[in-house]
Amino acid sequence: MNDGIRVTKTTSPKPKPKDSTLAFGTEFTDHMFLMDYRDDKGWYDARIGPYGPLTLDPATAVLHYAQSMFEGLKAFRGTDGEIRLFRPDKHVQRLNNTAKRLCIPAIDPEVVLESWTTLVDLDRDWVPRAVGTSLYVRPTIIASEPFLGVRPSKSYLYFVILSPVGAYYAEGMNPVKILVDAKYVRAVPGGLGEAKASANYAASLYPQEDAKHGGFTQVLYLDGVHRKYIEEVGTMNLMLRIGDEVITPPLAGSILPGVTRDSVLALLREWGIPASERQVSIDEIVEAAGKGTLEEVFGTGTAAVISPVGELFYKDQHIVVNEGRIGELTQRLYDAIVAVQYGTAPDTRGWTVVV
Amino acid sequence: MNDGIRVTKTTSPKPKPKDSTLAFGTEFTDHMFLMDYRDDKGWYDARIGPYGPLTLDPATAVLHYAQSMFEGLKAFRGTDGEIRLFRPDKHVQRLNNTAKRLCIPAIDPEVVLESWTTLVDLDRDWVPRAVGTSLYVRPTIIASEPFLGVRPSKSYLYFVILSPVGAYYAEGMNPVKILVDAKYVRAVPGGLGEAKASANYAASLYPQEDAKHGGFTQVLYLDGVHRKYIEEVGTMNLMLRIGDEVITPPLAGSILPGVTRDSVLALLREWGIPASERQVSIDEIVEAAGKGTLEEVFGTGTAAVISPVGELFYKDQHIVVNEGRIGELTQRLYDAIVAVQYGTAPDTRGWTVVV
């Protein structure tokens, strides 16, 4: 970045929450990063200032047409005292891929990375210390032009906020129950499914509430064309171990290319465990369960890292996985990734960036 | 509404634009309507105040997860001096249908209607006078809770803004060229397609820009499952006259139930013209064009009322409609609806509400 980031520090720092009371996404640090875009200027005025409200005209495009997107990654305070971002390069890349699909102008990858490292560094005392806690980094881009009409905005606001978050598994890693949804569709090829577009999440709220009322933690979507191949969980990618093969749906346009998904596949290949990115029908899963070869099922995502699945429910069938217990490989993957994140294992793959 | 609408008038009214310079959605009137929702209070504090910016925490849910929606309708200044809203009851109904799909709490239909009539009445001098002009009414609901996480918000803001808009056909009604898109998908059954969700518009930006670069005005989407049945145009429903039959795709979950679409179907039925809501494949259209029975094609929507289509372009085939001229029925439908809107024909169907 040529002209650097202008920093205005807060004069009234907030009290920091106790590590033990942290939730997810409800408390924010002292500062935020902001940068504007105008068609005639490009991206300009990179700045950090006190965390505070945005002032938006009621006609601002983002409020009407959802031309908005985000990323989500975490900074971890290692046992060695260092603060590490996990695979920020992959998040930068995905940010610009999403931007393209939404007609949002790309941002120089170095500027994006710098916005994260500079902000986290400034608010580094906000990175919690307790086991399993972290600082969640939320970069967001919104269409900022005030006009009504369906066309790309001519101005945008890129901002980054930080939220200290509690341990996902504060009460231990418990396998969850997931509803395989035969009614609602998250995305189809040709749509927004592979982008981290705000719009995808709007579509998932109703199916998810529906599932919660039925006692399920999440929804596993089936593909919108055949209604038989599994897609993703809305906030996680899904993986299955059938016999000795680990299987996850391919990145064919309708599911999000998860960074944790990518990390898991890399580890499996390193470890010599067969891992396939291929279509899996719900029928294949039911059949494997019947034959006793459905060994493990787990979700992968930034929030939970690895989330063991104890049961899939599909059309009145309870598909119980590994007697509802955490699988051996599930646990091994979780431990391996968390070790890199907290610096207790060497980062041999260039996955972390020290702030 | 029990406790009425609290009105705070502006102390600095803006100069009104000339009717001849009006565009669409770029200028706004002196006032706006606002109402809040909280889980523990329901919808409360209905108020009108000066048009001005909203103050939103950067973590506000709408900016991240697109839990937002809108409606769009028009107020017309009749040749008799009266100001009329066109079919507001249909828009109120659709507003609450959309809200349900997005987990947004419903609003009392009477309160919604009152928010429109009261605001338009207060800013009635802003309703332009020139032929073809109108006052566009934009009700919007956004998730207003500041938190990160994929779940419905616990608070919402409903607001209404008004924009005086120019004549859509200021330079005469010219048939447009439309690209039949074989690559991108707008929505599938099980998704958000039948809701007026902001999210649907985010998905349409890229395909639309793509089409514009090719010299087309709009995109006609095909269904996301078979990729052969026509859906809608993103901002309009589509109708075809093949021989003596008028055909439009059915409301089967993936297209918006347009109010103009409904009005056109009602008129056709009154006039004894066969009108079918059924699936039409692009192949059927190509075949009809080849046989010379593709008589007319037009879009229906609030912005243009009726938009004649002169050409459909599909996979290197130019499907020219009625030699690129406006069809007889297309013109008749336009004239009939516009006459009701401006009060030059009697409203025999209860379609207008005088403000």
Interface residues (C-beta under 8 A of the other chain):
Chain A: F24 G25 T26 F28 M32 Y51 G52 P53 L54 T55 L56 D57 P58 A59 V62 L63 H64 Y65 A66 Q67 S68 F70 K100 R101 L102 C103 Y136 R138 T140 I142 F147 L148 G149 V150 R151 P152 F159 I161 S163 K183 Y184 V185 R186 A187 V188 P189 G190 G191 L192 A197 S198 A199 N200 Y201 A202 A203 S204 L205 Y206 Q208 E209 G224 V225 G234 T235
Chain B: F24 G25 T26 F28 M32 Y51 G52 P53 L54 T55 L56 D57 P58 A59 V62 L63 H64 Y65 A66 Q67 S68 F70 K100 R101 L102 C103 Y136 R138 T140 I142 F147 L148 G149 V150 R151 P152 F159 I161 S163 K183 Y184 V185 R186 A187 V188 P189 G190 G191 L192 A197 S198 A199 N200 Y201 A202 A203 S204 L205 Y206 Q208 E209 G224 V225 G234 T235
